[in-house]
């Protein structure tokens, strides 16, 4: 406890930014022994971030000062751009040794970022076993369990005793991704059971694995989408999930650390889509030059500009009512802004519900009906503020009635569209995030202006100006 404030003091390693500053100063002065002392207590992930913050000319120098085991672990945490830069700056034998020692899933992730010519050269130089494993993973479609998995796992046999199994775990522990989840296969490598390291350690040494293991195994196939894999690990609180091929043979495992990366990637992608940004590779967005950024964002903006031209056309076709009651034009931004916001809210909650699969439990039609009623209620609540103001400004009931009727209709329509369109995209096999807030807003703008001006025309005809 802090004696003066009574607050707890939490100690820990220095932030990567501070490590990077000290590292740059030591490297620039040629004090390489101090660099090793500085990095010794630092975690590999923090070393990777610190190296990424260095000038390019110093990145390779800092990386070369790491021990072989440290270098392999740190390299897997580096950003893709830094990884590629190091490959260009390191000697060919250093590169080959580094790539050879990487875990298969991390190696495949690196190869996905490299030019095809470089990948072919590195593949040809790998050992036969590592080349076979890497080619196998590269053969699966991107963003599937097969592409995400690692082939480094421990499999046991039902006839092994607990004592024999522990000896196998000890002998293979340094070569595998995780030892906390152990898998049991038959002679044809079909997955027959699973047990945790705790189950194995607490078992009687003479017990057969077949009597200790759990036969009810949750697994995914090699072509399962990575988002489904992430949901399965989250649902069952697994540290790893087995991956089987078409013949139900165990071919790999997906670990929780890889799933965390998937969740981050998918969340980033959905956020970009919701903002009508064509993200490309999410990792390099902030490293891209401004022309690339503009090119990625202009596509959706151009679509939205064209869609908004319909709003202009609707106003032009109803200019007669605006000429008679000019004040009607003052409330157009309020109505379309409200409709756009309500639609964006509905689309956001529905897209999120689809992502977490909560909406499937409710039912699609119930979800749409729920948002429709919510939109109508929002319209009624806003009437309390908007209609009296419109009555006062319009000096009579005409503008107030047009605004009030239109407000309820627009919020109801916007909420319905905001819920239904993402669900429609999902049923069509498209990404529901494409039906993003800007698109919903633009669509409700067009419909909202038409509802408002047609309502005003009808009221003007029946009530008189």
C-alpha positions as CSV (number, residue, x, y, z in Angstrom):
1,X,0.0,0.0,0.0
2,X,1.1,3.6,-0.7
3,X,1.8,5.2,2.7
4,X,0.6,8.6,1.7
5,X,-2.5,7.8,-0.3
6,X,-3.4,4.3,0.7
7,X,-3.7,3.3,-2.9
8,X,-2.3,0.0,-4.3
9,X,0.9,0.3,-6.3
10,X,1.0,-2.0,-9.3
11,X,4.5,-2.7,-10.6
12,X,5.2,-4.2,-14.0
13,X,7.4,-3.9,-17.1
14,X,8.0,-0.6,-18.8
15,X,5.6,0.3,-21.6
16,X,6.8,-0.6,-25.1
17,X,7.0,3.1,-26.0
18,X,9.5,3.7,-23.2
19,X,11.4,0.5,-24.1
20,X,11.6,1.7,-27.7
21,X,13.0,5.1,-26.7
22,X,15.7,3.4,-24.5
23,X,16.4,0.8,-27.2
24,X,16.9,3.4,-29.9
25,X,19.3,5.4,-27.8
26,X,21.4,2.3,-26.9
27,X,21.5,1.1,-30.5
28,X,22.4,4.5,-31.9
29,X,25.3,4.7,-29.4
30,X,26.5,1.1,-30.2
31,X,25.9,-0.1,-26.6
32,X,24.7,-3.6,-27.6
33,X,25.5,-5.3,-24.3
34,X,23.1,-2.9,-22.6
35,X,20.4,-3.7,-25.2
36,X,20.5,-7.3,-24.1
37,X,20.2,-6.4,-20.5
38,X,17.3,-4.0,-21.3
39,X,15.3,-6.6,-23.2
40,X,16.0,-9.5,-20.9
41,X,13.0,-8.9,-18.5
42,X,10.7,-7.7,-21.3
43,X,7.9,-10.0,-22.6
44,X,8.2,-11.0,-26.3
45,X,5.0,-9.3,-27.3
46,X,6.3,-6.0,-25.8
47,X,9.7,-6.5,-27.5
48,X,7.9,-6.9,-30.8
49,X,5.9,-3.7,-30.3
50,X,9.1,-1.8,-29.2
51,X,10.9,-3.0,-32.3
52,X,8.0,-2.0,-34.5
53,X,8.3,1.6,-33.1
54,X,12.0,1.8,-34.1
55,X,13.2,3.4,-37.3
56,X,13.5,0.8,-40.0
57,X,17.3,0.9,-40.1
58,X,17.5,-0.1,-36.4
59,X,14.8,-2.8,-36.5
60,X,17.0,-5.5,-38.0
61,X,19.9,-4.6,-35.7
62,X,17.7,-4.9,-32.6
63,X,16.2,-8.2,-33.9
64,X,19.7,-9.7,-34.5
65,X,20.6,-9.0,-30.8
66,X,17.9,-11.4,-29.6
67,X,18.7,-15.1,-28.9
68,X,17.4,-17.6,-31.4
69,X,14.5,-18.7,-29.3
70,X,13.6,-15.1,-28.4
71,X,13.8,-14.1,-32.1
72,X,11.4,-16.8,-33.2
73,X,8.8,-15.9,-30.5
74,X,9.2,-12.1,-31.0
75,X,8.9,-12.4,-34.8
76,X,5.5,-14.1,-34.5
77,X,4.2,-11.0,-32.7
78,X,5.5,-8.4,-35.1
79,X,3.2,-6.6,-37.5
80,X,3.1,-7.9,-41.0
81,X,4.9,-4.9,-42.4
82,X,7.7,-5.2,-39.9
83,X,8.0,-8.9,-40.6
84,X,8.4,-8.3,-44.4
85,X,10.9,-5.5,-43.8
86,X,13.0,-7.8,-41.6
87,X,12.9,-10.6,-44.3
88,X,14.4,-8.1,-46.7
89,X,17.2,-7.0,-44.3
90,X,18.2,-10.3,-42.8
91,X,20.6,-12.7,-44.5
92,X,19.0,-15.6,-46.4
93,X,20.2,-18.2,-43.9
94,X,18.8,-16.2,-41.0
95,X,15.5,-15.9,-42.8
96,X,15.3,-19.6,-43.5
97,X,16.1,-20.5,-39.9
98,X,13.5,-18.1,-38.7
99,X,10.7,-19.3,-41.0
100,X,11.7,-23.0,-40.4
101,X,11.2,-22.6,-36.6
102,X,7.9,-20.7,-36.7
103,X,4.7,-22.6,-35.7
104,X,2.8,-23.7,-38.9
105,X,-0.2,-21.4,-38.4
106,X,2.0,-18.3,-37.8
107,X,4.1,-19.3,-40.9
108,X,1.0,-19.5,-43.0
109,X,-0.2,-16.1,-41.7
110,X,3.2,-14.6,-42.8
111,X,3.0,-16.3,-46.2
112,X,-0.4,-14.8,-46.7
113,X,1.2,-11.3,-46.5
114,X,4.2,-12.0,-48.7
115,X,4.4,-11.9,-52.5
116,X,3.8,-15.2,-54.2
117,X,7.4,-15.3,-55.6
118,X,8.9,-15.0,-52.1
119,X,6.5,-17.6,-50.7
120,X,7.5,-20.1,-53.4
121,X,11.2,-19.5,-52.7
122,X,10.8,-19.9,-48.9
123,X,8.6,-23.1,-49.4
124,X,11.3,-24.7,-51.6
125,X,13.9,-24.1,-48.9
126,X,11.9,-25.5,-46.0
127,X,12.6,-29.0,-44.7
128,X,10.4,-31.7,-46.2
129,X,8.2,-32.0,-43.1
130,X,7.7,-28.3,-42.6
131,X,7.1,-27.8,-46.4
132,X,4.4,-30.6,-46.3
133,X,2.6,-29.1,-43.3
134,X,2.7,-25.5,-44.7
135,X,1.5,-26.6,-48.1
136,X,-1.4,-28.5,-46.4
137,X,-2.5,-25.4,-44.5
138,X,-2.1,-23.1,-47.5
139,X,-4.4,-25.5,-49.4
140,X,-7.4,-24.6,-47.2
141,X,-9.5,-21.6,-48.0
142,X,-8.7,-18.4,-46.2
143,X,-10.7,-17.5,-43.0
144,X,-11.5,-21.2,-42.4
145,X,-10.5,-23.5,-39.5
146,X,-8.1,-25.3,-41.8
147,X,-6.2,-22.1,-42.5
148,X,-6.3,-21.0,-38.9
149,X,-5.3,-24.2,-37.2
150,X,-1.9,-25.5,-36.1
151,X,-0.8,-29.1,-36.6
152,X,1.3,-29.0,-33.4
153,X,-0.8,-30.9,-30.9
154,X,-0.5,-34.0,-28.7
155,X,-2.6,-37.1,-29.5
156,X,-2.8,-40.2,-27.4
157,X,-4.3,-43.6,-27.7
158,X,-7.0,-45.2,-25.6
159,X,-4.7,-48.1,-24.6
160,X,-2.1,-45.8,-23.1
161,X,-1.9,-45.7,-19.4
162,X,-2.0,-42.4,-17.6
163,X,1.7,-42.9,-16.7
164,X,2.6,-43.5,-20.4
165,X,0.6,-40.5,-21.5
166,X,2.4,-38.2,-19.1
167,X,5.7,-39.4,-20.5
168,X,4.5,-38.6,-24.0
169,X,3.3,-35.1,-22.9
170,X,6.7,-34.4,-21.3
171,X,8.6,-35.5,-24.4
172,X,6.5,-33.4,-26.8
173,X,5.7,-30.4,-24.6
174,X,8.3,-28.1,-26.2
175,X,7.2,-28.9,-29.7
176,X,3.4,-28.3,-29.4
177,X,1.2,-25.2,-29.3
178,X,-0.5,-26.3,-26.0
179,X,-0.5,-29.2,-23.6
180,X,-3.6,-28.3,-21.7
181,X,-5.9,-30.0,-24.1
182,X,-5.0,-33.6,-25.1
183,X,-6.7,-35.6,-27.8
184,X,-7.3,-39.3,-28.3
185,X,-7.3,-40.9,-31.7
186,X,-7.6,-44.5,-33.0
187,X,-5.3,-46.3,-35.4
188,X,-6.7,-44.3,-38.4
189,X,-6.4,-41.0,-36.5
190,X,-10.1,-40.6,-36.0
191,X,-10.9,-38.4,-33.0
192,X,-12.4,-40.5,-30.3
193,X,-12.0,-38.5,-27.1
194,X,-10.4,-35.6,-25.2
195,X,-9.0,-35.0,-21.8
196,X,-7.4,-32.1,-20.0
197,X,-4.0,-32.1,-18.5
198,X,-5.7,-31.8,-15.1
199,X,-7.6,-35.0,-15.8
200,X,-4.4,-36.8,-16.8
201,X,-2.4,-35.6,-13.8
202,X,-5.1,-36.6,-11.3
203,X,-5.8,-40.0,-12.8
204,X,-4.4,-43.2,-11.4
205,X,-1.1,-43.9,-13.1
206,X,-2.3,-47.3,-14.2
207,X,-5.7,-46.2,-15.5
208,X,-6.1,-46.5,-19.3
209,X,-6.8,-43.2,-21.2
210,X,-9.9,-44.8,-22.6
211,X,-11.4,-44.8,-19.1
212,X,-10.4,-41.3,-18.2
213,X,-11.2,-39.4,-21.4
214,X,-14.4,-37.7,-22.4
215,X,-16.0,-39.2,-25.5
216,X,-18.4,-36.4,-26.2
217,X,-16.0,-34.2,-28.2
218,X,-16.9,-30.8,-29.8
219,X,-15.0,-30.3,-33.0
220,X,-15.1,-28.3,-36.2
221,X,-14.3,-29.3,-39.8
222,X,-11.4,-27.8,-41.8
223,X,-13.9,-25.7,-43.9
224,X,-15.7,-24.2,-40.9
225,X,-15.7,-20.4,-41.1
226,X,-13.3,-18.8,-38.6
227,X,-16.2,-16.8,-37.0
228,X,-18.0,-20.0,-36.1
229,X,-14.8,-21.4,-34.7
230,X,-14.4,-18.3,-32.5
231,X,-18.1,-18.6,-31.3
232,X,-17.6,-22.3,-30.4
233,X,-14.5,-21.6,-28.3
234,X,-16.3,-18.7,-26.6
235,X,-19.4,-20.8,-26.0
236,X,-17.6,-23.8,-24.5
237,X,-14.8,-21.8,-22.8
238,X,-12.2,-24.0,-24.6
239,X,-8.5,-23.2,-24.7
240,X,-8.3,-25.1,-28.0
241,X,-10.7,-26.7,-30.4
242,X,-9.9,-29.8,-32.5
243,X,-10.2,-29.7,-36.3
244,X,-11.2,-32.8,-38.3
245,X,-11.2,-33.5,-42.0
246,X,-14.0,-35.0,-44.1
247,X,-13.1,-38.5,-42.8
248,X,-13.3,-37.2,-39.2
249,X,-9.5,-37.6,-38.7
250,X,-7.8,-35.1,-36.4
251,X,-5.7,-32.8,-38.5
252,X,-5.1,-29.8,-36.2
253,X,-6.3,-27.6,-33.4
254,X,-7.3,-23.9,-33.2
255,X,-6.0,-22.2,-30.0
256,X,-7.7,-19.4,-28.1
257,X,-4.9,-16.9,-28.9
258,X,-5.6,-17.3,-32.6
259,X,-9.3,-16.9,-32.0
260,X,-8.7,-13.6,-30.2
261,X,-7.0,-12.3,-33.3
262,X,-10.0,-13.5,-35.4
263,X,-12.5,-11.7,-33.1
264,X,-10.4,-8.5,-33.4
265,X,-10.2,-8.8,-37.2
266,X,-13.9,-9.5,-37.6
267,X,-14.9,-6.7,-35.2
268,X,-12.7,-4.2,-37.1
269,X,-14.1,-5.3,-40.4
270,X,-17.7,-4.9,-39.2
271,X,-16.9,-1.4,-37.8
272,X,-15.4,-0.3,-41.1
273,X,-18.3,-1.7,-43.0
274,X,-20.7,0.1,-40.6
275,X,-18.9,3.3,-41.4
276,X,-19.1,2.7,-45.2
277,X,-15.3,2.3,-45.4
278,X,-13.8,-0.3,-47.8
279,X,-11.1,-1.4,-45.4
280,X,-9.0,-3.7,-47.4
281,X,-6.4,-5.2,-45.0
282,X,-7.4,-3.8,-41.7
283,X,-3.9,-4.1,-40.2
284,X,-2.3,-1.7,-42.7
285,X,-5.1,0.9,-42.9
286,X,-3.2,3.5,-40.8
287,X,0.1,2.7,-42.5
288,X,-1.4,3.3,-46.0
289,X,-0.8,6.5,-47.8
290,X,-3.6,9.1,-48.2
291,X,-4.3,8.2,-51.8
292,X,-5.0,4.6,-50.9
293,X,-7.2,5.7,-48.0
294,X,-9.2,8.0,-50.2
295,X,-9.6,5.3,-52.9
296,X,-10.9,2.8,-50.3
297,X,-13.5,5.3,-48.9
298,X,-14.6,7.0,-52.1
299,X,-16.4,3.9,-53.5
300,X,-19.2,3.9,-50.8
301,X,-19.3,7.7,-50.8
302,X,-19.9,7.8,-54.5
303,X,-22.8,5.3,-54.1
304,X,-24.2,7.4,-51.3
305,X,-24.0,10.6,-53.3
306,X,-25.9,9.0,-56.2
307,X,-28.5,7.6,-53.7
308,X,-28.9,11.1,-52.2
309,X,-29.6,12.5,-55.6
310,X,-33.0,10.8,-55.4
311,X,-33.7,13.0,-52.3
312,X,-33.1,16.0,-54.4
313,X,-35.3,14.7,-57.1
314,X,-38.2,14.0,-54.7
315,X,-37.9,17.6,-53.4
316,X,-37.9,19.0,-56.9
317,X,-41.0,17.0,-57.9
318,X,-42.9,18.4,-54.9
319,X,-41.7,22.0,-55.1
320,X,-45.4,23.2,-55.4
321,X,-46.2,22.5,-51.8
322,X,-43.0,24.1,-50.6
323,X,-43.8,27.2,-52.6
324,X,-47.1,27.4,-50.8
325,X,-45.8,26.7,-47.4
326,X,-42.1,27.6,-47.3
327,X,-41.8,26.7,-43.6
328,X,-42.2,23.1,-44.5
329,X,-38.6,23.1,-45.9
330,X,-37.2,24.0,-42.5
331,X,-38.3,20.7,-40.9
332,X,-36.9,18.4,-43.7
333,X,-33.4,18.2,-42.0
334,X,-35.1,17.4,-38.6
335,X,-37.2,14.6,-40.1
336,X,-34.6,12.9,-42.3
337,X,-32.0,13.2,-39.5
338,X,-34.3,11.5,-37.0
339,X,-35.1,8.8,-39.5
340,X,-31.5,8.2,-40.3
341,X,-30.5,8.0,-36.6
342,X,-33.3,5.6,-35.8
343,X,-32.5,3.4,-38.8
344,X,-28.8,3.4,-37.9
345,X,-29.6,2.3,-34.3
346,X,-31.8,-0.5,-35.5
347,X,-29.2,-1.8,-38.0
348,X,-26.5,-1.6,-35.4
349,X,-28.3,-3.7,-32.8
350,X,-29.4,-6.2,-35.5
351,X,-26.0,-6.6,-37.0
352,X,-24.5,-7.1,-33.5
353,X,-27.3,-9.6,-32.7
354,X,-26.4,-11.6,-35.8
355,X,-22.7,-11.5,-34.9
356,X,-23.4,-12.9,-31.4
357,X,-26.2,-15.2,-32.6
358,X,-28.6,-13.7,-30.0
359,X,-31.1,-12.7,-32.7
360,X,-31.5,-16.2,-33.9
361,X,-32.9,-17.2,-30.5
362,X,-35.5,-14.4,-30.7
363,X,-36.5,-15.2,-34.3
364,X,-36.1,-13.0,-37.3
365,X,-39.7,-11.9,-37.7
366,X,-40.0,-11.1,-34.0
367,X,-36.8,-9.1,-34.2
368,X,-38.2,-7.0,-37.0
369,X,-41.5,-6.5,-35.3
370,X,-39.7,-5.5,-32.1
371,X,-37.8,-2.8,-33.9
372,X,-40.9,-1.6,-35.8
373,X,-42.8,-1.1,-32.5
374,X,-39.7,0.6,-31.0
375,X,-39.6,3.0,-34.0
376,X,-43.2,3.9,-33.6
377,X,-42.8,4.5,-29.8
378,X,-39.8,6.7,-30.5
379,X,-41.8,8.7,-33.0
380,X,-44.6,9.1,-30.4
381,X,-42.2,10.2,-27.7
382,X,-40.6,12.8,-30.0
383,X,-44.0,14.2,-30.9
384,X,-44.2,15.7,-27.4
385,X,-41.3,18.1,-28.3
386,X,-41.5,18.5,-32.1
387,X,-45.3,19.1,-32.7
388,X,-45.7,22.0,-30.2
389,X,-42.6,23.7,-31.7
390,X,-43.9,23.1,-35.3
391,X,-47.3,24.4,-34.3
392,X,-45.8,27.6,-32.9
393,X,-43.4,28.2,-35.8
394,X,-46.1,27.4,-38.4
395,X,-48.7,29.5,-36.7
396,X,-51.3,26.8,-37.2
397,X,-52.0,23.1,-37.4
398,X,-50.9,22.4,-41.0
399,X,-47.1,22.3,-40.5
400,X,-47.5,20.6,-37.1
401,X,-49.8,17.9,-38.4
402,X,-47.5,17.2,-41.4
403,X,-44.5,17.0,-39.2
404,X,-46.2,14.9,-36.5
405,X,-47.7,12.3,-38.9
406,X,-44.5,12.1,-40.9
407,X,-42.4,11.7,-37.8
408,X,-44.2,8.6,-36.7
409,X,-44.2,7.2,-40.2
410,X,-40.5,7.9,-40.8
411,X,-39.3,6.5,-37.4
412,X,-41.4,3.4,-37.9
413,X,-40.2,2.8,-41.4
414,X,-36.6,3.6,-40.5
415,X,-36.6,1.1,-37.7
416,X,-38.2,-1.6,-39.8
417,X,-35.8,-1.0,-42.7
418,X,-32.8,-0.9,-40.3
419,X,-33.8,-4.3,-38.9
420,X,-35.0,-6.0,-42.1
421,X,-32.3,-5.1,-44.6
422,X,-29.3,-6.6,-42.6
423,X,-31.4,-9.7,-42.0
424,X,-32.2,-9.9,-45.7
425,X,-28.5,-9.6,-46.6
426,X,-27.7,-12.4,-44.1
427,X,-30.3,-14.7,-45.6
428,X,-28.8,-14.0,-49.0
429,X,-25.4,-15.1,-47.8
430,X,-24.0,-11.6,-47.9
431,X,-22.3,-9.7,-45.0
432,X,-25.1,-7.9,-43.1
433,X,-22.6,-5.2,-42.2
434,X,-22.7,-4.1,-45.8
435,X,-26.2,-2.8,-45.0
436,X,-24.4,-0.2,-42.9
437,X,-25.6,2.9,-41.1
438,X,-24.8,5.3,-44.0
439,X,-26.7,3.2,-46.5
440,X,-29.7,2.9,-44.1
441,X,-29.6,6.7,-43.5
442,X,-29.5,7.5,-47.2
443,X,-32.5,5.1,-47.9
444,X,-34.6,6.6,-45.1
445,X,-33.7,10.1,-46.3
446,X,-35.3,9.5,-49.7
447,X,-38.4,7.7,-48.2
448,X,-38.7,10.2,-45.4
449,X,-38.7,13.3,-47.7
450,X,-41.3,11.6,-49.9
451,X,-43.6,10.7,-46.9
452,X,-43.3,14.2,-45.5
453,X,-44.0,16.2,-48.7
454,X,-46.9,13.8,-49.8
455,X,-48.4,14.1,-46.3
456,X,-48.1,17.9,-46.5
457,X,-49.7,18.0,-50.0
458,X,-52.6,15.9,-48.8
459,X,-53.2,18.0,-45.7
460,X,-52.9,21.2,-47.7
461,X,-55.5,19.9,-50.1
462,X,-57.9,18.9,-47.3
463,X,-57.2,21.6,-44.7
464,X,-56.1,24.6,-46.9
465,X,-53.0,26.6,-46.5
